[in-house]
Amino acid sequence: MNADGIPASTALRRVAAACLALMFAVLCASALLRHFGAAPVLQATWASELGWVRQVHRVAATLVLLGAVAMVWMAWRSRHRSDPSFALASALLGLAVLLSVLGVAAGASRAPLVVLANLMGGLAMLGLCARLALEPRSRGVGRIAGVMLAFVALQAAAGALASTSANPECVGVVDCGAWALVHRVGGLVLACALLLFGMMATWATGRQAAAGLVGVALGLWLVGASAAALGSLAVPGVVVAHNLLVAMAVACTARLV
């Protein structure tokens, strides 16, 4: 219980929910920077917008780092052996520090390992925030949710590799390289898997996160098809929507583990 009479666990979940919202902003900003910073012509076209996006990314990421510090402190003060909050908050803080160091060291590098580390780390942080914001003793579906998270991570990794290896000016389904083709085929399979998993989890738990996955899966199919068809010509709204839906899939699935 803090000075305002709010239980420490409730305060921690509120901070986690705020950090979850900030992580959505971080991941969407990262997607725009990655997509429209891929070629000089795109950087020139979107120069002013990219400047604003970088500021949003930095501010949001910094606030998440501060939120992680606060959650570690709150979880440490009220930790119990059966409560995983301290371990989850510590993992979140560790990832936030690691990605901050990587950002300073690598700068705007588009090396595949740097892009992969930033994307995988960001998705992991978002999933941790979603778990920390969850009500205690909420009913999940266990290992199958973990399998789905791994599937989403692999699909996101294929997309990151496609963005670093494809010709930035390519358009179409099959002319942007092998990783792009893998990502697009995998996206269709993932959308179907999330749809089935969401329906199963809704029937088993009745949770809003499970029902939300059904809508997310349908949205991913529609927006993913649009992004694949447009290639480098994708407008900012399509890029943001695609990555926002991926982030929502991670958040919903993490809440069902």
C-alpha positions, -999 to 999 in steps of 0.1 A, spaced: 0 0 0 15 34 -10 9 68 5 -23 73 -16 -38 40 -3 -33 22 -36 -21 -14 -32 15 -18 -46 3 -45 -70 -23 -22 -85 2 6 -89 26 -17 -106 -1 -29 -131 -10 7 -138 27 16 -146 29 -16 -167 -2 -6 -187 13 28 -194 45 12 -205 25 -12 -227 10 18 -245 44 34 -249 58 2 -264 31 3 -290 44 37 -299 81 25 -299 74 -4 -322 53 16 -347 80 44 -348 107 17 -353 87 3 -382 85 37 -399 122 44 -394 131 9 -407 108 12 -438 112 48 -449 149 49 -439 157 20 -462 168 41 -492 181 76 -498 151 85 -520 126 74 -492 147 93 -466 146 124 -487 108 122 -493 100 116 -457 128 136 -441 108 159 -419 84 131 -408 112 108 -399 127 135 -377 95 136 -357 93 98 -356 128 96 -341 119 120 -313 87 100 -305 108 68 -305 134 82 -281 109 98 -257 87 67 -255 117 44 -251 131 65 -223 98 66 -205 96 28 -207 131 25 -192 120 48 -163 88 28 -159 108 -4 -157 130 10 -130 98 20 -110 83 -15 -115 114 -33 -103 114 -11 -72 77 -17 -65 79 -54 -72 110 -58 -49 93 -40 -20 62 -62 -22 76 -94 -37 63 -128 -27 77 -162 -37 46 -170 -57 45 -136 -75 65 -134 -107 63 -96 -110 99 -90 -97 114 -114 -122 93 -100 -151 101 -64 -142 138 -72 -139 138 -89 -173 120 -58 -187 146 -35 -172 174 -56 -184 161 -56 -220 155 -18 -218 191 -12 -207 205 -36 -233 186 -20 -262 196 15 -250 232 5 -251 227 -11 -285 211 21 -298 240 43 -286 266 18 -300 249 10 -333 232 43 -341 211 41 -372 228 9 -384 207 -14 -407 229 -44 -401 207 -75 -399 218 -84 -364 211 -49 -351 177 -48 -367 168 -83 -354 180 -74 -319 160 -42 -318 128 -59 -331 130 -90 -310 139 -70 -279 110 -46 -285 85 -74 -289 98 -92 -258 95 -59 -238 59 -54 -251 50 -90 -240 65 -85 -206 45 -52 -201 13 -71 -211 20 -98 -185 29 -73 -158 -4 -54 -165 -24 -85 -161 -47 -91 -131 -33 -118 -107 -46 -153 -111 -60 -147 -145 -68 -179 -164 -46 -186 -194 -41 -215 -218 -6 -225 -210 21 -237 -234 1 -233 -266 2 -195 -261 40 -197 -258 42 -216 -290 21 -189 -307 44 -162 -293 74 -181 -308 56 -183 -342 49 -145 -341 86 -139 -332 98 -160 -361 75 -143 -385 86 -108 -373 123 -119 -377 116 -129 -413 101 -95 -419 131 -78 -404 155 -98 -425 134 -90 -456 136 -53 -449 174 -54 -447 180 -76 -477 153 -66 -503 157 -39 -529 140 -8 -512 123 0 -546 108 -35 -551 70 -39 -555 49 -71 -557 47 -104 -540 76 -124 -554 102 -98 -566 115 -86 -532 138 -115 -524 136 -149 -506 130 -135 -471 102 -113 -483 85 -143 -499 90 -163 -467 76 -135 -446 45 -131 -469 37 -168 -470 44 -171 -433 21 -142 -426 -8 -160 -442 -2 -191 -422 2 -170 -390 -30 -151 -395 -49 -184 -399 -31 -199 -368 -39 -168 -347 -76 -169 -358 -79 -206 -348 -60 -200 -316 -81 -170 -307 -114 -189 -312 -101 -218 -291 -89 -196 -263 -121 -176 -263 -141 -208 -259 -117 -221 -232 -113 -189 -211 -138 -163 -223 -111 -137 -220 -112 -104 -239 -75 -109 -250 -85 -142 -267 -115 -126 -285 -92 -97 -295 -69 -122 -313 -97 -131 -337 -100 -95 -348 -62 -91 -349 -58 -122 -371 -84 -108 -396 -67 -74 -396 -33 -89 -401 -45 -108 -432 -60 -77 -447 -32 -52 -439 -5 -77 -446 -19 -84 -481 -20 -46 -487 16 -41 -475 28 -71 -496 12 -57 -527 25 -21 -522 61 -31 -513 83 0 -508 53 22 -520 34 14 -488 20 45 -472 27 53 -435 -8 43 -424 -3 8 -438 31 4 -422 19 15 -388 -13 -6 -390 7 -37 -399 32 -33 -370 5 -22 -346 -15 -54 -353 17 -75 -348 22 -58 -314 -14 -64 -305 -10 -101 -314 20 -103 -290 2 -84 -262 -30 -105 -265 -11 -138 -267 12 -129 -238 -18 -123 -216 -30 -159 -223 2 -177 -213 
